[in-house]
Amino acid sequence: MPLLRDADPEIRTQVVRILGDAASARSEAKSLIPLLADESPRVRVQAAIAVGKLREPAAVPALLAMAEKEFDVPVSRHAVI
């Protein structure tokens, strides 16, 4: 979990991907919500996909904010959906 705050965006991206694919990470899904506003687009996209896979209802407002902000970016729009 400390790697979610790593300075390297690629490290954050890969950790989010792993957590999104791990069924046992359901209890950690809320810790992914702040990453929906990360400075890195790759981290934001993977965080959106991960919270969807983990079915985290608390992420809905952040996902809607991300969709509104990045509506013109097809990859981001797809990740939010």
trRosetta pair geometry for C-beta under 8 A, 3 or more apart (Angstrom, degrees):
i j d omega theta_ij theta_ji phi_ij phi_ji
1 4 5.9 -30 -171 3 52 114
1 28 6.6 -137 -98 -140 112 131
1 31 6.4 -22 -147 146 110 165
2 5 6.2 -62 -173 39 53 102
2 6 7.7 86 132 -56 68 79
3 6 5.0 -3 -160 -33 59 118
3 11 5.7 -116 -173 156 101 108
3 12 7.1 -177 146 -91 74 50
3 15 4.5 169 107 -79 116 152
4 12 6.0 74 -151 -133 42 85
4 15 5.7 -135 -76 108 64 141
4 16 7.1 95 -118 -65 91 81
4 31 6.4 122 59 145 175 110
4 32 7.5 -119 -136 -97 138 59
4 35 6.7 -95 -169 -64 105 128
5 12 7.7 84 -57 -96 9 109
6 11 4.1 -47 91 93 154 135
6 12 5.6 -160 53 -54 94 80
6 15 7.5 132 8 -8 123 140
7 11 8.0 47 60 39 47 130
8 11 4.2 78 82 2 105 108
8 12 7.1 179 94 -7 57 82
9 12 5.4 -53 -149 39 41 113
9 13 6.1 47 151 -26 70 103
9 38 7.3 133 -130 157 101 127
9 39 7.4 -104 -91 80 126 88
9 40 3.6 133 -148 -73 138 157
9 42 6.4 107 149 59 114 110
9 43 5.5 -107 -161 -37 92 118
10 13 5.4 -47 -145 33 35 117
10 14 6.4 30 158 -16 65 105
10 42 7.5 8 -98 93 56 148
11 14 6.2 -59 -149 38 28 105
11 15 6.4 27 155 -18 64 109
12 15 5.9 -58 -147 37 29 110
12 16 6.3 30 156 -19 65 108
12 35 6.8 -178 172 -131 118 125
12 38 6.8 169 134 -140 150 154
12 40 6.9 138 70 43 129 141
12 43 4.8 4 111 -112 119 124
13 16 5.9 -60 -153 36 27 110
13 17 6.5 27 152 -20 64 107
13 40 6.9 -94 -58 120 105 141
13 42 4.7 -14 -102 129 137 110
13 43 5.1 -107 -77 -84 75 64
13 46 5.2 119 -152 11 72 153
14 17 5.5 -50 -147 34 35 115
14 18 6.4 36 154 -19 65 103
15 18 5.8 -54 -150 36 32 111
15 19 6.3 29 154 -16 66 107
16 19 5.8 -57 -146 40 31 109
16 20 6.2 33 155 -22 65 108
16 32 6.2 112 -132 -132 97 111
16 35 6.1 -163 -94 135 136 163
16 43 6.4 123 -3 -151 150 69
16 46 4.3 113 100 122 125 115
16 47 5.2 -70 -154 -76 146 65
16 50 5.1 -124 173 -25 86 153
17 20 5.7 -56 -147 35 28 112
17 21 6.5 17 158 -10 63 110
17 46 5.2 -63 -63 -157 79 129
17 49 8.0 14 -109 83 67 124
17 50 7.0 -127 -96 -72 27 114
18 21 6.1 -67 -152 42 29 104
18 22 6.2 23 155 -22 67 114
18 25 8.0 134 121 -56 68 152
19 22 5.7 -61 -141 35 32 110
19 25 4.2 164 -162 -161 76 160
19 28 6.0 -95 -154 95 127 128
19 29 7.9 166 153 -90 114 54
19 32 6.6 -174 104 -72 141 126
19 50 5.8 45 90 -157 91 137
19 54 7.7 -19 142 -55 87 138
20 25 7.3 -69 -55 78 18 146
20 32 7.8 100 -70 -118 86 162
20 46 6.8 -140 -12 175 146 80
20 49 5.8 43 -158 109 160 85
20 50 2.8 -109 -82 -114 111 82
20 51 7.7 -61 -108 -22 100 34
20 53 4.7 91 -176 46 87 138
20 54 6.5 -109 -130 -29 58 100
21 53 7.1 -22 -79 142 38 162
22 25 4.1 86 84 -16 104 110
23 26 6.6 -5 175 -32 51 103
24 27 7.8 -30 165 17 57 98
25 28 4.7 -61 -169 46 77 112
25 29 6.7 110 132 -59 83 71
25 54 6.4 -81 98 -101 93 131
26 29 5.8 -18 -161 -25 40 116
26 54 5.4 170 -112 -158 60 99
26 55 7.8 -8 -130 52 102 87
28 31 5.1 -44 -176 29 75 119
28 32 7.2 80 132 -27 80 94
29 32 5.8 -53 -165 22 45 115
29 33 7.8 63 144 -39 65 87
29 50 7.5 -172 -130 139 79 92
29 51 5.9 112 -171 -123 99 70
29 54 4.0 -173 -101 127 126 144
29 55 7.8 -51 -131 64 166 45
29 56 3.8 -169 146 -75 130 129
29 58 7.9 132 113 46 103 105
29 59 7.3 -89 156 -36 102 124
30 33 5.7 -24 -166 -7 49 118
30 56 6.4 177 -70 -155 55 133
30 58 5.7 13 -110 69 95 144
30 59 7.9 -152 -113 -57 51 87
31 34 7.5 -40 -177 21 45 100
32 35 5.3 -56 -168 33 58 119
32 36 7.5 75 140 -36 74 86
32 47 5.1 174 174 -148 98 91
32 50 5.4 -121 -161 100 160 126
32 51 5.3 -167 97 -66 126 95
32 54 7.5 121 27 34 146 146
32 56 7.3 158 57 12 112 163
32 59 7.4 -14 89 -94 96 131
33 36 5.9 -36 -169 3 45 114
33 47 7.7 141 -104 174 15 120
33 51 6.7 83 -82 -95 65 144
33 56 7.2 -131 -65 128 99 143
33 58 6.4 -61 -76 113 146 100
33 59 5.1 -148 -103 -103 95 82
33 62 5.2 142 -167 11 90 162
34 37 6.4 -64 -173 41 52 98
34 38 7.6 87 131 -60 68 78
35 38 4.8 2 -159 -39 61 118
35 43 5.5 -110 -174 157 103 104
35 44 6.9 -168 147 -95 71 45
35 46 8.0 -48 139 82 131 84
35 47 3.8 -174 104 -94 108 148
36 44 5.8 73 -155 -143 38 79
36 47 5.0 -142 -71 112 60 130
36 48 6.1 94 -118 -70 95 77
36 51 7.3 -26 -64 -2 118 145
36 59 6.9 139 -43 -158 147 100
36 62 4.3 108 71 151 151 118
36 63 6.5 -94 -144 -76 150 52
36 65 7.6 100 128 71 122 102
36 66 5.1 -97 173 -55 104 136
37 44 7.2 70 -74 -106 10 108
37 62 6.9 -99 -33 -156 97 107
37 65 7.6 -14 -78 107 105 127
37 66 7.3 -132 -75 -82 63 96
38 43 3.9 -54 89 98 157 129
38 44 5.2 -155 49 -59 93 77
38 47 6.8 137 -1 -12 121 144
39 43 7.8 41 58 43 50 132
40 43 4.0 79 77 6 108 108
40 44 6.8 -176 93 -10 57 83
41 44 5.6 -56 -148 37 35 113
41 45 6.2 35 156 -20 69 105
41 73 7.4 -120 -145 177 129 158
41 75 7.7 72 161 89 117 124
41 76 6.8 -85 -158 -70 98 111
42 45 5.9 -53 -146 36 30 110
42 46 6.3 22 159 -11 65 109
43 46 6.1 -61 -146 43 28 105
43 47 6.0 31 155 -22 65 110
44 47 5.7 -57 -145 36 27 112
44 48 6.4 29 156 -21 63 105
44 66 6.4 172 -175 -141 116 130
44 70 7.6 130 132 -26 147 162
44 76 6.6 1 113 -122 119 105
44 79 7.5 117 124 98 74 154
45 48 5.8 -55 -152 32 30 111
45 49 6.6 25 153 -14 64 106
45 75 5.9 -24 -111 142 140 102
45 76 5.9 -106 -87 -99 90 60
45 79 4.3 -153 -150 -67 71 162
46 49 5.7 -54 -147 39 35 111
46 50 6.0 37 154 -22 67 108
46 79 7.7 -65 -48 -142 21 137
47 50 5.6 -55 -143 37 30 112
47 51 6.4 25 161 -15 66 104
48 51 6.4 -55 -144 36 26 102
48 52 6.5 27 154 -18 60 110
48 63 6.2 114 -132 -120 94 93
48 66 6.4 -146 -85 107 123 160
48 76 7.4 109 2 -157 159 63
48 79 3.9 91 82 142 132 104
48 80 5.1 -67 -163 -81 141 51
49 52 5.7 -62 -156 37 30 114
49 53 6.4 28 153 -18 67 106
49 79 5.2 -75 -48 -149 85 90
50 53 5.7 -54 -147 36 32 109
50 54 6.1 15 159 -5 67 111
51 54 5.8 -61 -139 50 32 103
51 56 4.5 -75 -161 42 88 119
51 59 4.0 101 170 -75 147 176
51 63 7.0 -145 87 -65 135 116
52 55 7.2 25 -180 -74 33 44
52 59 8.0 -113 -56 90 53 145
52 63 8.0 100 -65 -108 92 145
56 59 4.5 70 97 -9 106 114
57 60 6.0 -14 -173 -20 54 112
58 61 8.0 -41 175 22 49 95
59 62 5.4 -68 -163 51 61 110
59 63 5.4 65 140 -30 88 106
60 63 5.6 -56 -142 37 29 113
60 64 6.3 30 160 -19 65 105
61 64 5.7 -54 -147 36 31 111
61 65 6.4 32 154 -19 64 105
62 65 5.6 -51 -147 36 34 113
62 66 6.3 36 152 -20 65 105
63 66 5.6 -53 -147 36 32 113
63 67 6.3 34 152 -21 65 105
63 80 5.2 142 -172 -149 91 91
64 67 5.6 -51 -145 35 32 113
64 68 6.3 33 155 -19 64 105
65 68 5.8 -54 -148 36 30 111
65 69 6.2 23 156 -14 65 111
66 69 5.9 -61 -144 41 28 107
66 70 5.9 -19 172 23 67 114
66 76 6.8 -135 160 178 100 111
66 80 5.6 -176 96 -92 110 123
67 70 6.8 -76 -128 58 19 79
67 71 6.2 55 165 -81 61 76
67 76 7.7 175 -105 137 47 95
67 77 6.6 81 -137 -122 80 64
67 80 4.4 163 -77 153 97 166
68 71 6.3 -10 -147 -42 22 108
70 73 4.5 -43 180 33 96 118
70 76 3.8 -47 133 116 137 155
70 77 6.8 -150 116 -54 87 68
70 80 7.7 155 72 -30 110 133
71 77 6.1 64 -148 -89 40 113
72 77 8.0 159 36 -44 7 123
73 76 4.0 46 93 20 114 115
73 77 6.3 165 82 -18 58 87
74 77 5.6 -58 -141 38 29 113
74 78 6.2 31 160 -20 66 107
75 78 5.8 -54 -149 36 29 113
75 79 6.4 30 152 -21 63 106
76 79 5.6 -54 -148 35 33 112
76 80 6.4 32 155 -19 66 104
77 80 6.0 -55 -151 34 29 110
77 81 6.6 28 153 -18 63 106
78 81 5.8 -57 -151 35 31 110
